[in-house]
Each structure stands twice: as structure tokens, then as C-alpha cells.
Amino acid sequence: MTDSPVVPENTIRATVGDKTLPRMGVIEQRWDTDPIPTDEVERRAAAATEGLDLSVAPDGGEVAIGVGSRGIANLDAIVRGVVAGVRERGYDPFVFPAMGSHGGATAEGQREKLHTLGVTETRVGCDIRATMAVETVGETPDRGVPVFADANAVAADAIVMVNRIKPHTDFSGEVESGLSKMLVIGMGKQKGAKMAHDWAVDWSLRNMLPEITSQLLENLPVAGGVAIIEDEHDDTMLLEGVPASAFLDRERELLETAYDRMPKLPFDDLDVLIIDRIGKDVSGQGMDTNVTGRRHFTINEPEPESPAIKRIYLRGFTDRTHGNAMGMGQADLVHETVFEELEPSKTLINAITASTVRGVRLPPVVENDRAGLLGVLGTIGPVDGPDARVLRVTDTMRLERCYASEPLLEAARDRDDLRVVEAAESLTFDDDGEFAARSPDH
């Protein structure tokens, strides 16, 4: 008996037999976008603070600016702009990590997470105060669920959240991932995040978030938030100051825009999806369930209606996720790199907090890419390799260019929203059995 879970290519090949692999080309999605120029982002973020009611704080009072752990485009420039805008209005800003249990559920881990995203004291121009300590600031009226908030934020004279509005990976509701979720779960730190996800098993986050958000708005000096929306290229397209008085209503409207601009797979029906990397900087679940259509690990939440993907093969992690393997349970097979680089403790802490432990189950591990492709092709039913609908993407956030098998290339030629960039060629592998071709967005 071996101690390694890695299944060699020879074993896979002996099991599935000789298979003709699909030929792959490159397709490109055509998106009509109008992003904010990069050199204007900081100024526009500062201007967005004019929409916030900072009068809840006295002149010169401290304003706590909550920043999360997501890989948001231009995040350092946005935060720097918000800091400058608050300071220009006569207040004393500081940044605090609003990221639940991320960063290993430690203050230093969360500070380091911000640093990884470019949010340092030097770059944003103010203090960063990190703690895992929380205060109880209320409870929900019907269920008596306690409401927690970061102790540094509670001690401030005003609170401003900075976050991207986007569809959530675990549930669908009127508000999903954005300002309200950051207030409830991000600012609640590990204790608040765990409480929210525990109750969500019976109550559902789609019902809980608005109610707890209302409690926080009532009991804390929340001035509002700066909402971010990104386009299909993950570029900043909107920065808007949302006052506390319009928090839930405006976020509902912005979520509709975010849904329309979210990048999606170019096809809803696939035999195989190959994903080069997952990570917390890509999605809260490593790979976005709105893209993969796999939400089976979340209790009490329905699956998305589409897409339908028979098999997913996962190749590795982003650098910034630091081994957090949230979402790997969506895959059917994984490359041995996933096993070698995953950080079990960090991953499990995140999964327990989010009540999505099934999402971090380690799928069968294969030796190399050739073994992974053979393995998934051998389990899609009576479909020959050349006829298989196979798509390879960098991750679920970068979907403009994809490798596509010949049936998909043919379908793309009949669509105005797709362009065939490279014709199909035979797949090539290096001496170790790894894909010779780089990620499709390179």
C-alpha cells in the first residue's frame, strides 16, 4: 500500500484504454465594455465618498474603512482614493480587514492578506488596524441571532465599507456578495462569519443578510459604502458611494448590473471543463459556482439552472490563495499540484466557517495533465474524444479566451459574440505529461 494518493498516468491509461484526444483551438468572447481609465480610478473613488453621510461622526472623528480579501481590480487605488476622500472631508481614516475568517482567522494573517492585495499602510496612506476581537452589537428580532462586529470598527465614529458587488457563489437573493455581506460576515470576523453560516443552514443567507444588515445599520454609525462593479474583463466600470439610508435598496439594483456584466462560459453544455487554477482571489469558493453550475456543497440552497458540465478537471492554485483550496470539491479530478500545495488547516477553517465542508473534499488525484484528461474523458459516456465538447479556461474569472475542442469551434463560427482565434491543433504535452500550451489568457 502506498502513502501517496497520486494515481499514475499508466494506471489511468490501463483503465480507460486507448483514447483519441480532442484537437483544441482558441476562441475569444466579444464583450462591449467601457471601463474607468486606470489613472482615474483613485480620483473617482475619492469622489464616491461625497455620496456618504459622514455627519454621523464629529469633525475630525475616526472613520473605519472596511476592506476585504477578494482579488478586486485596482483595489489599492480604490482604497487610497476612499482614504483621501474621507480625509479631505475633515475626518481621520483607518483601514480594518473585513474578511470573516480569511487569513487563517488571525489578525496578522488578515493584515498579510491585505498586503498581498496591495493594501499596505504606505500605499493607502493610513493605519491598518487588524484584530479578531468582536463586540456584540445586537440580535435579530425573531430568532435572537447575535450580531457581531469588529471591535476597532465599533470603536470608530463612522464606518465605511469598500467592496465589489457581484453574484454570490453559495446562494441567490436580493443582495448577495457586496456591501451588506461585508458588513454582516466580513466585519463580523471569524465569530460573526461562523454564526451567520451556521444559521444559514436553516435560515438561508438570502433571508439572513438583509435582516442582520438592518440591525447593523440601526446600531452602528455606518456612513455607507463604496460599491464597485467590474465588467467582463474584470476592469473597474463603476464606483459609487451608497449612503446607509439607501444601503439595501441600491445594492439590489447594482446586483442586477453585476449579473449582466459577470463573465460566463461561452457554452452551457460541456462534456469536460479544464480549469487551470482556483483561488480565493478568483472567488469565495475558489471557482465561481455561477460559472460552473455546481453548488451541491451548500445546504438549503438550490443549484443554478445552468451550465451543465459532466466533468471538471482542476490543475492548480493561484499564487495569492496561499494553499486555500476552497472549491476544490467541485472538481472531479485534480492534478497532484493541488494535493502538494493545499494548506489543510487554512482550508478547513474557511470551510467550517462557511458551512461548506463538502466543497473542500479532495477529489481523486492524478499524476499529470495527460492522466487528468484521459480520466475525465473516460467518464463522460459514449462520446469519442474528437467529438467531446471540451473547454479549458485559466480560472472562472478570466474567460475572455478559452481553449475549445473542434465541436465548440464549429459552434463558435456561427455566433456573433464569439471569434475563433486559432484553429484546432493536436494537443501536445511535455516530457512530464503536462500541457505544453500555457493558460489561455496568456
N, C-alpha and C positions, 0 to 999 in steps of 0.2 A: 504494500500500500504506500502511495506517495503522499508527502505532506503538501504538495503543490496542487492547487485547484485548476491549474492551467492545462487545457486539453491540447495535445499536439496536433499540428496540421495533418500528419499521417493518419491519426485516429479519425479525424473528421472525414478525410478523403476516403478511407476504407469504409466508412459508414454510409456516405451518400453516393459513392461510386463516381465514375467519370461524369463530369458535367461541363457543358459548353458554357462559358461565362458570357454575359451580355457585353456588347460593344457599347461604349459610352461616348457621348459628345457633351457640349456645353450649351445651356440655354440661359437667357437673360430675361428677367421680368422688366417690363417697361412701366415706370411709375412717374406720374406728374407731380413734382414736388416743388416747394418754394421755401427752403429753409432760411432761418435767420443767419446772415453772414457771421462767421466765427468772430470777427473783430468787433461785432456789435452786441454779442451776447451779454457781456458784462454790463454794458450800459443799459440794455433792455431789462436785465434782471434788477438793476438798481431802480429803474423807472417803475417796475412792477410793485415795488414796496409802497408806492404812492396810493395803491388801492387798499392798503391795510389800515385798520383803525388802531394806530399805536397810542391813542389817547388813553387807553386802559393803563398805561404806565405814566409815572410822573416824569417831568422834564429831567433828562439825564439818567433815567432809570435803566436797569439792565433788561435786555431783550435776549431771550434764549432762542437760538435758531437751530431747529432740529434737522439733521442731515442723516440719511440712511446709508445702506450698504450696497445699493444697486449700481450697476455699471451704466450710469446716465451720461450721455454725451455732454461735454463741456461743463461737467459738474463743478470743477474748481472755479471756473469763470463765473458760473451762476451764483455759487455761494459767495464768492468775492464781491459780486455785484450787490447781492442782498445785504451783506455786511456793510458795504459802503452806503447803500441807500438808507439803512437804518441809522447809521452814524450821522449822515448828512441831515437827518431829521432831529438830531439832538439827543440820541439815545446811545447807550453803551452796549454793543452786541457781544455775545459769545456763542460759540457753536457747541452743541452737545450731540453725541451719537444717538440717533433714534432708530435702532435696528433690532429690537427684541433680544433674541439670544445669540445673534450672529457674533462672529469674532470669538467663538469659544465661550460665550457668556461671561467674559471678564472685561473689566474696564480697559486694561491695556490692550487686550485683543481687539476691542472695538475702536480704540484710538488708532491702532495699527491698521485696521480695516479702512478707516478714513484716509490715513496716509497713503495706503495702496491706491486709493481712488484719486489721489492728488489733493486732498483736503488736509493741508497742514496749516499750522498757525502762521507760518511765514507767507504761504501762498494766498491765504484768505484774509489775513490782516487782523486776526483777533484770537483770543484764547480759545482753546478747546478743552472743555471740562467733561471728563468721562467718569461715570460711576455706574454701578449696577444697583445702587440703593434706590428704593422707590418709596413714595408716600401713598397712602390710601386716600383718595380724594372724593369718594362717593360710592354709590351702589345703584344698580338698576332697580326701577320701582317694582316690577312684578316678580322677578326671580331673585332679587337680592344679591346679584353678582357683584363682587367688589371691583372697583375701578382703580387702577394703579397708574402712577406717573413718575417719571424720572425726578429724583429729589432735587437736582440742580435746576431743572425746568420749573418745578413747583416754587422754588425759592425766588425765581426771577419775577420782574414786574410785568413782563409780557412774554408771550410765546408765539413764534412764527415757525411754521413747518415748510420745508422745501422738498418737493417730491414730484416724480413723474406720475401722470395719470395714465393707466393702462388696464386692459383686461387682466383679471387675476387668474392664476393657474389652478386654484382649488375650488372655485365657486363662481356662480354668476348672480349678479344682483344689481340694484340701482346704483350703488357705489361699490367699487372693487378695490384695485390697488391704486393708492393715491394718498391724498391728504388725510382723509378720515382714517384709513388703515394705519397710517404712520402715527396719528395721534393715539389710537387705541392699542396697537400692537408694538409699533416701533418705540414710542415714548414709554410704553409700559414695561420695557426691558424684559428680561427673561421671565420674571414673575408674572407680569401682565400678559405677555405673549402666551405663556403656558396656560394661564387662566382662560384666555379667550379661545384658544384652540381646544381646550378640554370641553368647554361649554358648547363649542361649535358642533361637537359630535351629535348633540341632541337638538341644539337650538339653530344651528347654521350661521355661518359668518354673514351671509347675505341679510339676515334679520338682526344679528347682533351689532354689526358695525354702526348702523345709524343710531341705534339706541344708546350705545356707550359713547359715541361721539357727542351726542346731545348732552350727556352727563358731564363730559369734559369741558364742553363749551360753556356750560352753566356754572361749573365750579372752579374753573381756572381762567386766568386773564389771557385767553387765546386771542391774539390780534388777527389771526387768519393764516394764510399760507400762500406761497408762490407755487403755482401749478405749472408743470412742464408737460408739453406734448411733443413727442418725436414723430417724424414721418417714417416712411418705409425704409429709408436709408439710415435710420437711427440718428438723424440730424435734428437739432432743436428747431421746431417750427412755431412754437407758441410759448410765451412766458406771460403769465397773468397773475396779478395779485388778487386773491379771493378773500374778502373780509369774513370774519367769523359769522356775521349776520346772514351771509349767503352760502355758507360752507357746503351744506349738503345739497342744496338745490343746484348750485353752479357746478358742483362736481358731477352730478348726474348728467348734466348737459355736456360737460367736457369728456365724459366717458364715451359718449356716443361718437364724438370726433375721434377719440383714440381708437375705438373699434374699427372705424373706417380706415384709419391710417396704419393699422398694425400690419406688418409684413406677414404673409401667409405662404404656404406651399403653393406652387403653381398648379398642382393636381390634387384632387380629393380622393383618388382611388389608386393606391400603390401596393405593389407586392412587397417591396423592400425599401426602407428608408435607412440610409447610412448617415450617421451624424458624427462629424469629426471630433466634436468636443461639447461638453456641458460645463456649466459653472454658475455660481451664484451671481456673477456679473452679467450673465445671459438672462437668467430667470430665477425667480424664487425657488422653483422646482428643478433647476438645472437645465432642463429643456422645457419649453413652454407647452403646457398641455393644450392650449388653444391652437397650437400648431400641430402637435402630434395626435390630438384627439384622445389621449389616454389619461383619464382622471380616476381610474378604478381604485387607486390607493386612498382616496378621500372618502370617509364615511359620510353619508347623508347628503351627498352632492351628485347630481346627475352627470352622465358623460356628455361631452359635446356631441352634436349630431354628426359632425364631420371633422377631419377626414377619416377614411377607413384605410388603415395601414396594417398589412398582415404581419410584417416582421420589422423590428428595428435593431440595427447593429451599431453599437457605440464604440468609438475608437479612443477617447481620452478626455482630458480636462483642460479648461483654460488655466493660464498661469495664476490669475487673480483669485481663483476659487480656493487655492491652497489646500487641495485634497478634500474639500467638502463635496461629497458625492450625492447630495440631494438630487433625486430624479433618476438615478441610475436604474431603479426598479422598473422604469417604463421600458427599458430595453429588453430584448430577448436574448442577445448575446453581447458580450463585451470583450474588448481587446485586453490582453494581460496588463497593459499600461494602467488601466482603470484599477485593477487589483493592486498593483505595485504602488500607485501614487495616492490611493484613497487614505484619508485620515479617519479611522473608525469613530473615535471619541467625538470629534468635531461634528461629524456627520450625524451620529446618533443623537447628540444633544439637540441639534437643529430639528431632527425628525420627531423626537419626543415632544419638543416644544410645540411643533406644528401638528401633532397628532397624525402624522403621515408616515409611520414607520414602515408600512408596506412599500413605500416609494424608495426606500434605500436597501431593499433586498438585493443582494449581489447576484446578478444573472450568471449563467454558465460563462466561464472564461476561456477564451481561445488564444492560441499562441501568436497568431499574426492575422493580417488583413485577409489573406487568401483563405485561411481557415474560417474566418468570420463570414466571408461572403459565401463560401461553399455551404456553411452551416445554415444560414438563413435561406439560401436558395433551395436547400434540401427539405425545407419545411413549409413551402408555400403551396403545396398541392401539385396537381398535374400541369405545371407550367414549365416549359423549357426555358433554359437560361436566356436565349436570344429573344424570347417573347415576354420576358418578365419586365414589369414596369418598375424600374429601379431608379431611385433618385439619391444623390449624395450631396449633402449640404455641410457648410462649415459649422454652423450651430443654428438654433431656432430663431436667432435674432438677425442673422446675416443670410438673407435668402434671395438677394438680387441675382446672383449667378449660381447655378447648380449644375452638377454633372447629371446627365439624363441618358437612359438607355434608348435604343432605337424606337420602340413604340411611342415613347414620350416625345422624342424628337419629331416624329411624324405628326403627332397631335399638335405640337407647338407651331408647326408651319402653317396651320390653319387658324391661328389665333393672333389677333392684333396686339394683345397685351404681352406676347412672348416673341423673342427673337432667337433664332438658332445662331450661336456664335461660332461653334466648332462642330464639324460633322463627326459622326461616330467613328471611333477607332477601337482596336482591341485593347483590353486592359493590360497594363504592364506592371510588374512587381520587381522590387529589388531582390538582392540575394537572400534577404531575410524573410521574404514573402510579404513585404509591406507594399502598399500602393506607391507606385513611383510618382504619380501625379500629386501635386500639392493641393491644399484646400481650394475649393472652387472660387473663393473670393480673392485669391492672390493673383 
